[in-house]
Amino acid sequence: MTVNLFSATGYFLFSGIGGIGDWGEFIQGLGPQWLWRIGLTVFGAATYLLAARISLLELRPLIGSNKEHAIGARCASQRFPILRRNF
């Protein structure tokens, strides 16, 4: 889910900054280019940050919401590679 969200939202950011891609071609004949490119960039950045927020909220069940649980989960995840290497 995260990769799909970042790809979809980052495309607007990429098209706004670079002026290339499908959206870059689409805005060629529409009004002032600088205004459309700024709009695409702002929209892309806002949706990219929203996608990051959604992704972090989806990870909450895996890492826990309280600090003690999160520290324990990190410690446990660091132990497993050590166990795999020893066996």
Sequence and secondary structure as in RCSB ss.txt:
>XXXX:A:sequence
MTVNLFSATGYFLFSGIGGIGDWGEFIQGLGPQWLWRIGLTVFGAATYLLAARISLLELRPLIGSNKEHAIGARC
ASQRFPILRRNF
>XXXX:A:secstr
 HHHHHHHHHHHHHHHHH  SHHHHHGGGSS HHHHHHHHHHHHHHHHHHHHHHHHHHHHHHH SSHHHHHHHHH
HHHHHHHHHHH 
